[in-house]
Amino acid sequence: MSAWIEAAKVLAVNSEVVVKCPECGDGNLLVIDAGAGSSHVERHIHCPKCGAYNALLKRIDGV
Ligand SMILES: [Zn+2]
């Protein structure tokens, strides 16, 4: 699970970065941002190769 945290940390800063999937170590993670109210976005991260999925909330207000 810690590999996901590392990947999410990188992608929270810059969603353009190519990050290898923590599950299979092969696929490049895809990032989709979805609105979650006015103060946050949900950043959905998934691997097209093995289907691994994770999501994080990112603050977008005032920062
Ligand atoms: Zn994968």
N, CA, C, O and the ligand as a Tripos MOL2 file, in Angstrom:
@<TRIPOS>MOLECULE
protein
  253   251    64     0     0
PROTEIN
NO_CHARGES

@<TRIPOS>ATOM
      1 N           0.8240   -1.2120    0.0000 N.3       1 MET1
      2 CA          0.0000    0.0000    0.0000 C.3       1 MET1
      3 C           0.8560    1.2590    0.0000 C.2       1 MET1
      4 O           0.4310    2.2930   -0.5150 O.2       1 MET1
      5 N           2.0600    1.1860    0.5720 N.am      2 SER2
      6 CA          2.8810    2.3910    0.6550 C.3       2 SER2
      7 C           3.3160    2.8710   -0.7160 C.2       2 SER2
      8 O           3.5570    4.0620   -0.9100 O.2       2 SER2
      9 N           3.4200    1.9530   -1.6710 N.am      3 ALA3
     10 CA          3.7730    2.3590   -3.0260 C.3       3 ALA3
     11 C           2.6900    3.2420   -3.6250 C.2       3 ALA3
     12 O           2.9830    4.1740   -4.3740 O.2       3 ALA3
     13 N           1.4400    2.9460   -3.2930 N.am      4 TRP4
     14 CA          0.3270    3.7850   -3.7420 C.3       4 TRP4
     15 C           0.4320    5.1800   -3.1390 C.2       4 TRP4
     16 O           0.1690    6.1780   -3.8110 O.2       4 TRP4
     17 N           0.8160    5.2430   -1.8770 N.am      5 ILE5
     18 CA          0.9420    6.5430   -1.2120 C.3       5 ILE5
     19 C           2.0200    7.3710   -1.8940 C.2       5 ILE5
     20 O           1.8420    8.5700   -2.1060 O.2       5 ILE5
     21 N           3.1220    6.7480   -2.2320 N.am      6 GLU6
     22 CA          4.1880    7.4410   -2.9420 C.3       6 GLU6
     23 C           3.7060    7.9270   -4.3070 C.2       6 GLU6
     24 O           3.9560    9.0700   -4.6900 O.2       6 GLU6
     25 N           3.0200    7.0590   -5.0320 N.am      7 ALA7
     26 CA          2.5130    7.4160   -6.3560 C.3       7 ALA7
     27 C           1.5140    8.5630   -6.2400 C.2       7 ALA7
     28 O           1.5410    9.5030   -7.0340 O.2       7 ALA7
     29 N           0.6370    8.4790   -5.2500 N.am      8 ALA8
     30 CA         -0.3810    9.5130   -5.0610 C.3       8 ALA8
     31 C           0.2590   10.8460   -4.6880 C.2       8 ALA8
     32 O          -0.2040   11.9110   -5.0970 O.2       8 ALA8
     33 N           1.3220   10.7660   -3.9110 N.am      9 LYS9
     34 CA          2.0240   11.9770   -3.4890 C.3       9 LYS9
     35 C           2.5960   12.7010   -4.7100 C.2       9 LYS9
     36 O           2.4770   13.9200   -4.8340 O.2       9 LYS9
     37 N           3.2070   11.9440   -5.5940 N.am     10 VAL10
     38 CA          3.7710   12.5100   -6.8170 C.3      10 VAL10
     39 C           2.6690   13.0780   -7.6990 C.2      10 VAL10
     40 O           2.7880   14.1880   -8.2180 O.2      10 VAL10
     41 N           1.5960   12.3110   -7.8650 N.am     11 LEU11
     42 CA          0.5180   12.7150   -8.7600 C.3      11 LEU11
     43 C          -0.3230   13.8560   -8.1800 C.2      11 LEU11
     44 O          -0.9690   14.5920   -8.9250 O.2      11 LEU11
     45 N          -0.3150   14.0000   -6.8740 N.am     12 ALA12
     46 CA         -1.0390   15.1100   -6.2560 C.3      12 ALA12
     47 C          -0.3890   16.4330   -6.6260 C.2      12 ALA12
     48 O          -1.0620   17.4560   -6.7550 O.2      12 ALA12
     49 N           0.9200   16.3990   -6.7950 N.am     13 VAL13
     50 CA          1.6610   17.6140   -7.1470 C.3      13 VAL13
     51 C           1.5580   17.8770   -8.6440 C.2      13 VAL13
     52 O           1.3510   19.0140   -9.0690 O.2      13 VAL13
     53 N           1.7040   16.8210   -9.4400 N.am     14 ASN14
     54 CA          1.7160   16.9960  -10.8870 C.3      14 ASN14
     55 C           1.1070   15.7690  -11.5490 C.2      14 ASN14
     56 O           1.7170   14.7010  -11.5810 O.2      14 ASN14
     57 N          -0.1110   15.9330  -12.0810 N.am     15 SER15
     58 CA         -0.8150   14.7980  -12.6720 C.3      15 SER15
     59 C          -0.2680   14.4160  -14.0400 C.2      15 SER15
     60 O          -0.6950   13.4220  -14.6260 O.2      15 SER15
     61 N           0.6850   15.2120  -14.5550 N.am     16 GLU16
     62 CA          1.2620   14.9150  -15.8690 C.3      16 GLU16
     63 C           2.3930   13.8960  -15.7730 C.2      16 GLU16
     64 O           2.7980   13.3010  -16.7710 O.2      16 GLU16
     65 N           2.8870   13.7070  -14.5680 N.am     17 VAL17
     66 CA          4.0240   12.8120  -14.3810 C.3      17 VAL17
     67 C           3.6290   11.3700  -14.6910 C.2      17 VAL17
     68 O           2.5430   10.9240  -14.3220 O.2      17 VAL17
     69 N           4.5030   10.6590  -15.3610 N.am     18 VAL18
     70 CA          4.2590    9.2460  -15.6250 C.3      18 VAL18
     71 C           4.7490    8.4340  -14.4350 C.2      18 VAL18
     72 O           5.9300    8.4560  -14.0890 O.2      18 VAL18
     73 N           3.8140    7.7160  -13.8160 N.am     19 VAL19
     74 CA          4.1380    6.9010  -12.6500 C.3      19 VAL19
     75 C           3.7820    5.4560  -12.9600 C.2      19 VAL19
     76 O           2.6780    5.1580  -13.4170 O.2      19 VAL19
     77 N           4.7240    4.5710  -12.7080 N.am     20 LYS20
     78 CA          4.4590    3.1550  -12.9170 C.3      20 LYS20
     79 C           3.4680    2.6400  -11.8840 C.2      20 LYS20
     80 O           3.4560    3.0960  -10.7410 O.2      20 LYS20
     81 N           2.6440    1.6920  -12.2910 N.am     21 CYS21
     82 CA          1.6650    1.0950  -11.3990 C.3      21 CYS21
     83 C           2.3480    0.3760  -10.2380 C.2      21 CYS21
     84 O           3.2280   -0.4580  -10.4500 O.2      21 CYS21
     85 N           1.9370    0.7020   -9.0050 N.am     22 PRO22
     86 CA          2.5260    0.0290   -7.8420 C.3      22 PRO22
     87 C           2.1470   -1.4510   -7.7480 C.2      22 PRO22
     88 O           2.8350   -2.2310   -7.0900 O.2      22 PRO22
     89 N           1.0610   -1.8290   -8.4020 N.am     23 GLU23
     90 CA          0.5930   -3.2170   -8.3090 C.3      23 GLU23
     91 C           1.3830   -4.1390   -9.2270 C.2      23 GLU23
     92 O           1.9350   -5.1470   -8.7840 O.2      23 GLU23
     93 N           1.4340   -3.7820  -10.5250 N.am     24 CYS24
     94 CA          2.0750   -4.6690  -11.4900 C.3      24 CYS24
     95 C           3.4590   -4.1690  -11.9120 C.2      24 CYS24
     96 O           4.2310   -4.9120  -12.5180 O.2      24 CYS24
     97 N           3.7720   -2.9070  -11.5910 N.am     25 GLY25
     98 CA          5.0850   -2.3720  -11.9090 C.3      25 GLY25
     99 C           5.3240   -2.2190  -13.4040 C.2      25 GLY25
    100 O           6.4610   -2.0200  -13.8330 O.2      25 GLY25
    101 N           4.2730   -2.3080  -14.1940 N.am     26 ASP26
    102 CA          4.4200   -2.3430  -15.6450 C.3      26 ASP26
    103 C           3.6220   -1.2400  -16.3290 C.2      26 ASP26
    104 O           4.1560   -0.5060  -17.1610 O.2      26 ASP26
    105 N           2.3450   -1.1240  -15.9790 N.am     27 GLY27
    106 CA          1.4840   -0.1270  -16.6060 C.3      27 GLY27
    107 C           1.8060    1.2810  -16.1180 C.2      27 GLY27
    108 O           2.3290    1.4680  -15.0190 O.2      27 GLY27
    109 N           1.4860    2.2590  -16.9490 N.am     28 ASN28
    110 CA          1.6040    3.6610  -16.5310 C.3      28 ASN28
    111 C           0.2550    4.1340  -16.0020 C.2      28 ASN28
    112 O          -0.7660    3.9980  -16.6760 O.2      28 ASN28
    113 N           0.2560    4.6850  -14.8020 N.am     29 LEU29
    114 CA         -0.9890    5.0980  -14.1730 C.3      29 LEU29
    115 C          -1.6620    6.2190  -14.9450 C.2      29 LEU29
    116 O          -1.0050    7.1530  -15.4030 O.2      29 LEU29
    117 N          -2.9710    6.1200  -15.0850 N.am     30 LEU30
    118 CA         -3.7750    7.1690  -15.6980 C.3      30 LEU30
    119 C          -4.4900    7.9480  -14.6060 C.2      30 LEU30
    120 O          -4.9290    7.3720  -13.6100 O.2      30 LEU30
    121 N          -4.6090    9.2550  -14.7930 N.am     31 VAL31
    122 CA         -5.2050   10.1200  -13.7810 C.3      31 VAL31
    123 C          -6.4190   10.8190  -14.3670 C.2      31 VAL31
    124 O          -6.3570   11.3980  -15.4510 O.2      31 VAL31
    125 N          -7.5180   10.7570  -13.6390 N.am     32 ILE32
    126 CA         -8.7220   11.4860  -14.0260 C.3      32 ILE32
    127 C          -9.1770   12.3130  -12.8330 C.2      32 ILE32
    128 O          -9.4010   11.7750  -11.7490 O.2      32 ILE32
    129 N          -9.3130   13.6140  -13.0310 N.am     33 ASP33
    130 CA         -9.8040   14.4750  -11.9660 C.3      33 ASP33
    131 C         -11.3160   14.6250  -12.0730 C.2      33 ASP33
    132 O         -11.8480   14.8320  -13.1640 O.2      33 ASP33
    133 N         -11.9940   14.5240  -10.9620 N.am     34 ALA34
    134 CA        -13.4350   14.7220  -10.9270 C.3      34 ALA34
    135 C         -13.7530   15.7100   -9.8110 C.2      34 ALA34
    136 O         -13.1100   15.6990   -8.7610 O.2      34 ALA34
    137 N         -14.7300   16.5470  -10.0410 N.am     35 GLY35
    138 CA        -15.0960   17.5340   -9.0440 C.3      35 GLY35
    139 C         -15.6400   16.8840   -7.7890 C.2      35 GLY35
    140 O         -16.3340   15.8690   -7.8620 O.2      35 GLY35
    141 N         -15.3310   17.4560   -6.6460 N.am     36 ALA36
    142 CA        -15.8770   16.9720   -5.3810 C.3      36 ALA36
    143 C         -16.1910   18.1770   -4.5200 C.2      36 ALA36
    144 O         -15.6350   18.3500   -3.4350 O.2      36 ALA36
    145 N         -17.0980   19.0140   -5.0260 N.am     37 GLY37
    146 CA        -17.3870   20.2500   -4.3300 C.3      37 GLY37
    147 C         -16.4180   21.3370   -4.7600 C.2      37 GLY37
    148 O         -15.5840   21.1210   -5.6390 O.2      37 GLY37
    149 N         -16.5290   22.5190   -4.1350 N.am     38 SER38
    150 CA        -15.7360   23.6610   -4.5700 C.3      38 SER38
    151 C         -14.3480   23.6760   -3.9660 C.2      38 SER38
    152 O         -13.4820   24.4210   -4.4250 O.2      38 SER38
    153 N         -14.1210   22.8700   -2.9490 N.am     39 SER39
    154 CA        -12.8480   22.9650   -2.2350 C.3      39 SER39
    155 C         -11.9010   21.7990   -2.5220 C.2      39 SER39
    156 O         -10.7220   21.8500   -2.1710 O.2      39 SER39
    157 N         -12.4220   20.7560   -3.1590 N.am     40 HIS40
    158 CA        -11.5780   19.6010   -3.4220 C.3      40 HIS40
    159 C         -11.8370   19.0610   -4.8270 C.2      40 HIS40
    160 O         -12.8990   19.2910   -5.4040 O.2      40 HIS40
    161 N         -10.8570   18.3420   -5.3680 N.am     41 VAL41
    162 CA        -11.1100   17.4780   -6.5080 C.3      41 VAL41
    163 C         -10.7550   16.0540   -6.0940 C.2      41 VAL41
    164 O          -9.8490   15.8220   -5.2930 O.2      41 VAL41
    165 N         -11.4930   15.1150   -6.6610 N.am     42 GLU42
    166 CA        -11.1290   13.7170   -6.5060 C.3      42 GLU42
    167 C         -10.2220   13.3490   -7.6600 C.2      42 GLU42
    168 O         -10.5840   13.5070   -8.8260 O.2      42 GLU42
    169 N          -9.0540   12.8630   -7.3310 N.am     43 ARG43
    170 CA         -8.1120   12.4350   -8.3470 C.3      43 ARG43
    171 C          -8.1350   10.9130   -8.4040 C.2      43 ARG43
    172 O          -7.6570   10.2290   -7.4990 O.2      43 ARG43
    173 N          -8.7020   10.4040   -9.4920 N.am     44 HIS44
    174 CA         -8.8170    8.9600   -9.6490 C.3      44 HIS44
    175 C          -7.6130    8.4560  -10.4150 C.2      44 HIS44
    176 O          -7.2640    8.9850  -11.4700 O.2      44 HIS44
    177 N          -6.9940    7.4420   -9.8800 N.am     45 ILE45
    178 CA         -5.7710    6.9010  -10.4660 C.3      45 ILE45
    179 C          -6.0150    5.4340  -10.7860 C.2      45 ILE45
    180 O          -6.4110    4.6620   -9.9120 O.2      45 ILE45
    181 N          -5.7820    5.0460  -12.0350 N.am     46 HIS46
    182 CA         -5.9250    3.6250  -12.3110 C.3      46 HIS46
    183 C          -4.9010    3.1430  -13.3230 C.2      46 HIS46
    184 O          -4.3350    3.9190  -14.0940 O.2      46 HIS46
    185 N          -4.6870    1.8490  -13.2940 N.am     47 CYS47
    186 CA         -3.7150    1.2100  -14.1680 C.3      47 CYS47
    187 C          -4.4600    0.5190  -15.3050 C.2      47 CYS47
    188 O          -5.2870   -0.3570  -15.0530 O.2      47 CYS47
    189 N          -4.1790    0.9000  -16.5640 N.am     48 PRO48
    190 CA         -4.8680    0.2760  -17.6950 C.3      48 PRO48
    191 C          -4.4150   -1.1670  -17.9220 C.2      48 PRO48
    192 O          -5.0620   -1.9210  -18.6480 O.2      48 PRO48
    193 N          -3.3280   -1.5340  -17.3120 N.am     49 LYS49
    194 CA         -2.7350   -2.8550  -17.5330 C.3      49 LYS49
    195 C          -3.3810   -3.9220  -16.6440 C.2      49 LYS49
    196 O          -3.8650   -4.9440  -17.1310 O.2      49 LYS49
    197 N          -3.3800   -3.6630  -15.3290 N.am     50 CYS50
    198 CA         -3.8890   -4.6770  -14.4030 C.3      50 CYS50
    199 C          -5.2050   -4.2610  -13.7560 C.2      50 CYS50
    200 O          -5.8330   -5.0600  -13.0610 O.2      50 CYS50
    201 N          -5.6320   -3.0030  -13.9830 N.am     51 GLY51
    202 CA         -6.9120   -2.5710  -13.4450 C.3      51 GLY51
    203 C          -6.8610   -2.0850  -12.0130 C.2      51 GLY51
    204 O          -7.9030   -1.8110  -11.4170 O.2      51 GLY51
    205 N          -5.6720   -1.9740  -11.4490 N.am     52 ALA52
    206 CA         -5.5530   -1.4540  -10.0910 C.3      52 ALA52
    207 C          -6.1110   -0.0380  -10.0370 C.2      52 ALA52
    208 O          -5.9990    0.7270  -10.9940 O.2      52 ALA52
    209 N          -6.7150    0.2950   -8.8970 N.am     53 TYR53
    210 CA         -7.3930    1.5810   -8.7850 C.3      53 TYR53
    211 C          -7.1790    2.2040   -7.4160 C.2      53 TYR53
    212 O          -7.1610    1.5120   -6.3980 O.2      53 TYR53
    213 N          -7.0190    3.5120   -7.4090 N.am     54 ASN54
    214 CA         -6.9650    4.2440   -6.1590 C.3      54 ASN54
    215 C          -7.4560    5.6600   -6.4100 C.2      54 ASN54
    216 O          -7.5520    6.0930   -7.5580 O.2      54 ASN54
    217 N          -7.7610    6.3690   -5.3600 N.am     55 ALA55
    218 CA         -8.2390    7.7410   -5.5030 C.3      55 ALA55
    219 C          -7.7540    8.5530   -4.3140 C.2      55 ALA55
    220 O          -7.5460    8.0360   -3.2170 O.2      55 ALA55
    221 N          -7.5800    9.8530   -4.5730 N.am     56 LEU56
    222 CA         -7.2200   10.7240   -3.4620 C.3      56 LEU56
    223 C          -7.9770   12.0280   -3.5910 C.2      56 LEU56
    224 O          -8.3910   12.4220   -4.6810 O.2      56 LEU56
    225 N          -8.1500   12.6810   -2.4770 N.am     57 LEU57
    226 CA         -8.7740   13.9930   -2.4650 C.3      57 LEU57
    227 C          -7.6930   15.0530   -2.4210 C.2      57 LEU57
    228 O          -6.7510   14.9770   -1.6320 O.2      57 LEU57
    229 N          -7.8500   16.0420   -3.2850 N.am     58 LYS58
    230 CA         -6.8700   17.1180   -3.3200 C.3      58 LYS58
    231 C          -7.5740   18.4390   -3.0770 C.2      58 LYS58
    232 O          -8.5810   18.7370   -3.7190 O.2      58 LYS58
    233 N          -7.0520   19.2270   -2.1600 N.am     59 ARG59
    234 CA         -7.6090   20.5540   -1.8950 C.3      59 ARG59
    235 C          -7.2920   21.4890   -3.0520 C.2      59 ARG59
    236 O          -6.1730   21.4870   -3.5650 O.2      59 ARG59
    237 N          -8.2680   22.2850   -3.4630 N.am     60 ILE60
    238 CA         -8.0130   23.2510   -4.5220 C.3      60 ILE60
    239 C          -8.3580   24.6650   -4.0880 C.2      60 ILE60
    240 O          -8.2710   25.5980   -4.8860 O.2      60 ILE60
    241 N          -8.7470   24.8310   -2.8370 N.am     61 ASP61
    242 CA         -9.1290   26.1690   -2.3670 C.3      61 ASP61
    243 C          -7.9940   26.8130   -1.5960 C.2      61 ASP61
    244 O          -7.4080   26.2140   -0.6940 O.2      61 ASP61
    245 N          -7.7070   28.0130   -1.9610 N.am     62 GLY62
    246 CA         -6.8240   28.8370   -1.1500 C.3      62 GLY62
    247 C          -5.3600   28.4310   -1.0780 C.2      62 GLY62
    248 O          -4.5870   29.0380   -0.3370 O.2      62 GLY62
    249 N          -4.9710   27.4210   -1.8320 N.am     63 VAL63
    250 CA         -3.5780   26.9720   -1.7420 C.3      63 VAL63
    251 C          -2.8230   27.3400   -3.0190 C.2      63 VAL63
    252 O          -1.6330   27.0470   -3.1380 O.2      63 VAL63
    253 ZN         -0.9590   -2.2840  -12.8860 Zn       64 ZN64
@<TRIPOS>BOND
     1     1     2 1
     2     2     3 1
     3     3     4 2
     4     3     5 am
     5     5     6 1
     6     6     7 1
     7     7     8 2
     8     7     9 am
     9     9    10 1
    10    10    11 1
    11    11    12 2
    12    11    13 am
    13    13    14 1
    14    14    15 1
    15    15    16 2
    16    15    17 am
    17    17    18 1
    18    18    19 1
    19    19    20 2
    20    19    21 am
    21    21    22 1
    22    22    23 1
    23    23    24 2
    24    23    25 am
    25    25    26 1
    26    26    27 1
    27    27    28 2
    28    27    29 am
    29    29    30 1
    30    30    31 1
    31    31    32 2
    32    31    33 am
    33    33    34 1
    34    34    35 1
    35    35    36 2
    36    35    37 am
    37    37    38 1
    38    38    39 1
    39    39    40 2
    40    39    41 am
    41    41    42 1
    42    42    43 1
    43    43    44 2
    44    43    45 am
    45    45    46 1
    46    46    47 1
    47    47    48 2
    48    47    49 am
    49    49    50 1
    50    50    51 1
    51    51    52 2
    52    51    53 am
    53    53    54 1
    54    54    55 1
    55    55    56 2
    56    55    57 am
    57    57    58 1
    58    58    59 1
    59    59    60 2
    60    59    61 am
    61    61    62 1
    62    62    63 1
    63    63    64 2
    64    63    65 am
    65    65    66 1
    66    66    67 1
    67    67    68 2
    68    67    69 am
    69    69    70 1
    70    70    71 1
    71    71    72 2
    72    71    73 am
    73    73    74 1
    74    74    75 1
    75    75    76 2
    76    75    77 am
    77    77    78 1
    78    78    79 1
    79    79    80 2
    80    79    81 am
    81    81    82 1
    82    82    83 1
    83    83    84 2
    84    83    85 am
    85    85    86 1
    86    86    87 1
    87    87    88 2
    88    87    89 am
    89    89    90 1
    90    90    91 1
    91    91    92 2
    92    91    93 am
    93    93    94 1
    94    94    95 1
    95    95    96 2
    96    95    97 am
    97    97    98 1
    98    98    99 1
    99    99   100 2
   100    99   101 am
   101   101   102 1
   102   102   103 1
   103   103   104 2
   104   103   105 am
   105   105   106 1
   106   106   107 1
   107   107   108 2
   108   107   109 am
   109   109   110 1
   110   110   111 1
   111   111   112 2
   112   111   113 am
   113   113   114 1
   114   114   115 1
   115   115   116 2
   116   115   117 am
   117   117   118 1
   118   118   119 1
   119   119   120 2
   120   119   121 am
   121   121   122 1
   122   122   123 1
   123   123   124 2
   124   123   125 am
   125   125   126 1
   126   126   127 1
   127   127   128 2
   128   127   129 am
   129   129   130 1
   130   130   131 1
   131   131   132 2
   132   131   133 am
   133   133   134 1
   134   134   135 1
   135   135   136 2
   136   135   137 am
   137   137   138 1
   138   138   139 1
   139   139   140 2
   140   139   141 am
   141   141   142 1
   142   142   143 1
   143   143   144 2
   144   143   145 am
   145   145   146 1
   146   146   147 1
   147   147   148 2
   148   147   149 am
   149   149   150 1
   150   150   151 1
   151   151   152 2
   152   151   153 am
   153   153   154 1
   154   154   155 1
   155   155   156 2
   156   155   157 am
   157   157   158 1
   158   158   159 1
   159   159   160 2
   160   159   161 am
   161   161   162 1
   162   162   163 1
   163   163   164 2
   164   163   165 am
   165   165   166 1
   166   166   167 1
   167   167   168 2
   168   167   169 am
   169   169   170 1
   170   170   171 1
   171   171   172 2
   172   171   173 am
   173   173   174 1
   174   174   175 1
   175   175   176 2
   176   175   177 am
   177   177   178 1
   178   178   179 1
   179   179   180 2
   180   179   181 am
   181   181   182 1
   182   182   183 1
   183   183   184 2
   184   183   185 am
   185   185   186 1
   186   186   187 1
   187   187   188 2
   188   187   189 am
   189   189   190 1
   190   190   191 1
   191   191   192 2
   192   191   193 am
   193   193   194 1
   194   194   195 1
   195   195   196 2
   196   195   197 am
   197   197   198 1
   198   198   199 1
   199   199   200 2
   200   199   201 am
   201   201   202 1
   202   202   203 1
   203   203   204 2
   204   203   205 am
   205   205   206 1
   206   206   207 1
   207   207   208 2
   208   207   209 am
   209   209   210 1
   210   210   211 1
   211   211   212 2
   212   211   213 am
   213   213   214 1
   214   214   215 1
   215   215   216 2
   216   215   217 am
   217   217   218 1
   218   218   219 1
   219   219   220 2
   220   219   221 am
   221   221   222 1
   222   222   223 1
   223   223   224 2
   224   223   225 am
   225   225   226 1
   226   226   227 1
   227   227   228 2
   228   227   229 am
   229   229   230 1
   230   230   231 1
   231   231   232 2
   232   231   233 am
   233   233   234 1
   234   234   235 1
   235   235   236 2
   236   235   237 am
   237   237   238 1
   238   238   239 1
   239   239   240 2
   240   239   241 am
   241   241   242 1
   242   242   243 1
   243   243   244 2
   244   243   245 am
   245   245   246 1
   246   246   247 1
   247   247   248 2
   248   247   249 am
   249   249   250 1
   250   250   251 1
   251   251   252 2
@<TRIPOS>SUBSTRUCTURE
     1 MET1         2 RESIDUE 1 A MET
     2 SER2         6 RESIDUE 1 A SER
     3 ALA3        10 RESIDUE 1 A ALA
     4 TRP4        14 RESIDUE 1 A TRP
     5 ILE5        18 RESIDUE 1 A ILE
     6 GLU6        22 RESIDUE 1 A GLU
     7 ALA7        26 RESIDUE 1 A ALA
     8 ALA8        30 RESIDUE 1 A ALA
     9 LYS9        34 RESIDUE 1 A LYS
    10 VAL10       38 RESIDUE 1 A VAL
    11 LEU11       42 RESIDUE 1 A LEU
    12 ALA12       46 RESIDUE 1 A ALA
    13 VAL13       50 RESIDUE 1 A VAL
    14 ASN14       54 RESIDUE 1 A ASN
    15 SER15       58 RESIDUE 1 A SER
    16 GLU16       62 RESIDUE 1 A GLU
    17 VAL17       66 RESIDUE 1 A VAL
    18 VAL18       70 RESIDUE 1 A VAL
    19 VAL19       74 RESIDUE 1 A VAL
    20 LYS20       78 RESIDUE 1 A LYS
    21 CYS21       82 RESIDUE 1 A CYS
    22 PRO22       86 RESIDUE 1 A PRO
    23 GLU23       90 RESIDUE 1 A GLU
    24 CYS24       94 RESIDUE 1 A CYS
    25 GLY25       98 RESIDUE 1 A GLY
    26 ASP26      102 RESIDUE 1 A ASP
    27 GLY27      106 RESIDUE 1 A GLY
    28 ASN28      110 RESIDUE 1 A ASN
    29 LEU29      114 RESIDUE 1 A LEU
    30 LEU30      118 RESIDUE 1 A LEU
    31 VAL31      122 RESIDUE 1 A VAL
    32 ILE32      126 RESIDUE 1 A ILE
    33 ASP33      130 RESIDUE 1 A ASP
    34 ALA34      134 RESIDUE 1 A ALA
    35 GLY35      138 RESIDUE 1 A GLY
    36 ALA36      142 RESIDUE 1 A ALA
    37 GLY37      146 RESIDUE 1 A GLY
    38 SER38      150 RESIDUE 1 A SER
    39 SER39      154 RESIDUE 1 A SER
    40 HIS40      158 RESIDUE 1 A HIS
    41 VAL41      162 RESIDUE 1 A VAL
    42 GLU42      166 RESIDUE 1 A GLU
    43 ARG43      170 RESIDUE 1 A ARG
    44 HIS44      174 RESIDUE 1 A HIS
    45 ILE45      178 RESIDUE 1 A ILE
    46 HIS46      182 RESIDUE 1 A HIS
    47 CYS47      186 RESIDUE 1 A CYS
    48 PRO48      190 RESIDUE 1 A PRO
    49 LYS49      194 RESIDUE 1 A LYS
    50 CYS50      198 RESIDUE 1 A CYS
    51 GLY51      202 RESIDUE 1 A GLY
    52 ALA52      206 RESIDUE 1 A ALA
    53 TYR53      210 RESIDUE 1 A TYR
    54 ASN54      214 RESIDUE 1 A ASN
    55 ALA55      218 RESIDUE 1 A ALA
    56 LEU56      222 RESIDUE 1 A LEU
    57 LEU57      226 RESIDUE 1 A LEU
    58 LYS58      230 RESIDUE 1 A LYS
    59 ARG59      234 RESIDUE 1 A ARG
    60 ILE60      238 RESIDUE 1 A ILE
    61 ASP61      242 RESIDUE 1 A ASP
    62 GLY62      246 RESIDUE 1 A GLY
    63 VAL63      250 RESIDUE 1 A VAL
    64 ZN64       253 GROUP 0 **** ****
